[in-house]
Amino acid sequence: MPPLTTSSITSPEVHTQGRGVTYGALAYVLWGLFPAYWPLLVPAQPVEVLAHRIVWSFVTLAIVVAVLRRWRPFLELSGKGWLIVTAAAILITANWGTYIYAVNSQHVVESALGYFITPLLSVALGMIFLKERLRLPQVVAIAVVVIAVIVLTVDYGRLPVISLILACSFGVYGLLKKKVPLDAISSLTAESAVIAPIAFVYLLTLGSANTFTTEGTGHTLMLLSTGIVTAVPLVLFGAGAQRIPLTTMGMLQYLAPILQFVWGVFVVHEPMPASRWIGFALVWLALAIFTFDAVRNRRKQSLTWPE
């Protein structure tokens, strides 16, 4: 029998974490490529695209839940739980709708900004609503982001409304998700179930204006694909989150806005004057401070032995 070594003990865990990083990275890369996907659904207007996404996401996720036979969590969810799910459904609908509008109206860079500042907003929300204590680097990072938003407000000549709606809706959505006793797939299925009837009725009211049946088979298939496009990154994200630390997952999440930013600047050539670069540089500085602090704190915790 070969000797039992440290590497032989830890290799299964390393393999599991390696798969987790792969799953997580794929999820965020797919989310980062969304700016290339939503324009393919034109001439459907953003609200119609949103409605189709909600309906077909529900259909796709309901099939997944049925195959996995995971209906029990829905039956056991309390009335308060369903109220939280409803609030989460409203927030994710606002987030999805704003993002689709941003991409299809050439505001990809502004939408990327929203997802860059989301992690820092989540920390601020944790302090306000969950009474979490902030470390000094986190306070500094949030202060730098506030300065960045002021700089970008001057640059745009207005508040970066799209960025703030995306960050606030997703930040509060994440806060609510902590209160729902459902896994990622079940939670989104429940949220889709709440809002899907409204989306379906809206599509019916469009009549001949609904492009689902008027723009050819290819367009119909593209609208149907919104359900799969929503579900696949979510499943990958869930698989990754189960295998790697939250700190690692937190660093991977920057992949999505980085890809969105690159798409907006170098593919669709949205304007980036010097003042806008300064604003984004401040955001990236804040994220560097935030990430360095998170990694350092994680290492300190891993080196602390239980008493």
Summary of the structure (lengths in Angstrom):
residues: 307
radius of gyration: 20.9
end to end distance: 35.9
largest distance: 73.0
contacts: 966
relative contact order: 0.19
helix: 81%
strand: 0%
